[in-house]
C-alpha cells in the first residue's frame, strides 16, 4: 500500500455501534469530497469526485479501525493531508524555455440544471483553455511578486496541511469515546 496515509483509532465499541460510526465518517467524507459541506471549517471549491473515492474506513481487528487516504486514487489527497512547502519553479523549469499556459477563463455564466426530476443547482462551467505562453527567465531571477502576492514571481506559495482524513479520525475517536 504505497502512497497511503493511515490514521488508527482504538476503540472498544460493539460491532453495531462501530458500523454506525463508520457510516457517519463515510457520510461526512462524501459530503466534503463532493463539495456539499465543509469539514473543519473548509470546503473543496471545485470537486471532481476523485476525492470521494480516496478515503477508506477499515476495521482491523476487534479494537482498531483505520481511516485511510489513498493518493493512488486521488493524488490531491496527499497534498490535502500533508500540505507542501514553497515550490520555486525557476529551479524546476528549463531557463529560457517557453511553456504554454492553460487557465480557467472564469467568464462562463451560471447555469441552472433543468429537466424532469433535476434539482435546481447553481453551477458554473469551468473552461481550462489555452491562455498564452510564459517564458522562464534565462538567469533564474524572479522579477516581481507572484499573482497571490505572497512571494516572488515563479514561486508557488506553501500550503499548510489541512488533513481531512485526520479530522475524520478524530471525529471517529470522539464518537467511540462518547458511546
C-alpha positions in Angstrom: 0.0 0.0 0.0 2.3 2.7 -1.2 1.2 6.3 -1.1 -1.5 5.9 1.6 -1.9 7.9 4.8 -3.3 5.8 7.7 -4.9 7.1 10.9 -5.6 4.4 13.5 -8.4 4.7 16.0 -8.5 2.3 19.0 -12.0 1.5 20.3 -14.0 -0.9 22.4 -17.3 -0.3 20.7 -19.6 -3.2 19.8 -19.8 -4.0 16.1 -23.2 -2.4 15.6 -22.0 0.9 17.1 -18.7 0.7 15.2 -20.7 0.2 12.0 -22.7 3.4 12.7 -19.5 5.4 13.4 -18.1 4.1 10.0 -21.3 5.2 8.2 -21.1 8.6 9.8 -17.4 9.0 8.8 -18.2 8.0 5.3 -21.2 10.4 5.0 -19.2 13.3 6.3 -16.3 12.5 3.9 -18.6 12.1 0.9 -20.3 15.5 1.7 -16.9 17.1 2.0 -15.4 15.5 -1.1 -18.3 16.4 -3.3 -18.3 20.0 -2.1 -21.7 19.8 -0.4 -20.5 20.5 3.1 -17.4 21.8 5.0 -15.1 19.7 7.1 -13.2 21.5 9.8 -14.3 24.9 8.5 -13.0 24.3 4.9 -14.7 23.2 1.7 -13.5 21.9 -1.6 -14.1 24.6 -4.1 -14.1 22.6 -7.4 -14.8 19.0 -6.5 -14.1 16.4 -9.2 -15.4 13.3 -7.5 -12.0 11.6 -7.2 -11.6 12.7 -3.6 -14.8 10.9 -2.7 -13.3 7.5 -3.6 -9.9 8.3 -2.0 -10.9 7.5 1.6 -11.5 4.2 3.2 -12.7 3.1 6.6 -11.3 -0.3 7.6 -11.9 -2.4 10.7 -8.6 -4.0 11.7 -9.3 -6.4 14.4 -11.7 -6.2 17.4 -10.4 -2.8 18.8 -8.9 -1.0 15.9 -10.2 0.9 12.9 -8.3 2.8 10.3 -9.1 5.9 8.2 -7.1 5.7 5.0 -6.4 8.5 2.5 -5.2 6.9 -0.7 -3.0 9.0 -3.0 -3.1 6.3 -5.7 -6.8 7.1 -6.3 -6.6 10.9 -5.9 -3.1 12.5 -5.8 -4.6 15.6 -4.3 -5.5 13.6 -1.2 -1.9 13.5 -0.1 -1.4 17.2 -0.7 -4.5 18.0 1.4 -3.3 15.7 4.2 0.3 16.8 4.4 0.4 20.2 2.6 3.5 21.3 0.7 6.3 23.8 1.0 7.1 26.7 -1.3 7.9 25.5 -4.8 10.4 27.6 -6.8 9.5 26.9 -10.4 12.8 28.6 -11.6 14.6 25.6 -10.1 12.3 23.1 -11.8 11.8 24.5 -15.3 14.3 25.0 -18.1 15.8 28.5 -18.2 14.8 30.4 -21.4 12.1 27.9 -22.4 8.6 29.0 -23.3 5.7 27.0 -21.8 2.1 27.0 -22.8 -0.4 28.1 -20.1 -3.8 26.7 -19.6 -6.1 28.5 -17.1 -9.8 28.7 -16.4 -11.3 31.7 -18.1 -13.8 32.3 -15.4 -16.2 34.1 -17.8 -18.8 31.3 -18.0 -22.3 32.3 -16.9 -24.0 30.5 -14.1 -26.5 27.8 -15.2 -29.4 26.1 -13.6 -29.8 22.3 -14.0 -33.2 21.5 -15.5 -35.2 18.6 -16.7 -37.7 16.2 -15.1 -36.6 15.4 -11.6 -33.5 17.6 -11.7 -32.6 19.5 -8.6 -32.2 23.2 -9.1 -28.5 23.8 -8.6 -26.3 26.8 -9.5 -23.3 25.8 -11.3 -20.7 27.5 -13.5 -18.9 26.0 -16.4 -15.1 25.9 -15.8 -13.2 26.2 -19.0 -9.5 25.4 -18.9 -8.5 26.5 -22.3 -5.2 27.8 -23.7 -4.4 31.3 -22.4 -1.0 32.1 -23.7 2.7 31.4 -23.0 5.1 32.0 -20.2 8.8 32.3 -20.8 11.2 31.2 -18.0 13.9 33.9 -17.3 17.3 32.8 -18.6 19.1 33.7 -15.4 16.8 32.2 -12.7 16.0 35.6 -11.2 12.4 36.3 -10.1 11.2 39.7 -11.1 8.0 40.9 -9.3 5.6 39.3 -6.9 3.5 36.2 -7.8 -0.2 36.5 -8.5 -1.1 35.6 -4.9 1.1 38.5 -3.6 2.7 36.1 -1.1 6.1 35.6 -2.7 8.4 36.3 -5.7 7.2 35.5 -9.2 7.7 31.9 -10.2 7.2 30.7 -6.6 4.2 28.7 -5.7 3.5 29.7 -2.0 3.4 27.0 0.7 0.1 25.3 1.5 -0.4 24.2 5.1 -1.7 20.7 5.8 -5.4 20.5 6.1 -5.7 16.8 6.9 -9.4 16.0 6.3 -8.8 12.2 7.0 -7.1 13.2 10.3 -10.2 15.3 11.2 -12.4 12.3 10.4 -10.2 10.0 12.5 -10.6 12.5 15.4 -14.4 12.6 14.9 -14.4 8.7 15.0 -12.3 8.7 18.1 -14.6 11.2 19.8 -17.6 9.1 18.8 -16.1 6.0 20.3 -15.3 7.9 23.5 -18.9 9.1 23.8 -20.5 5.7 23.1 
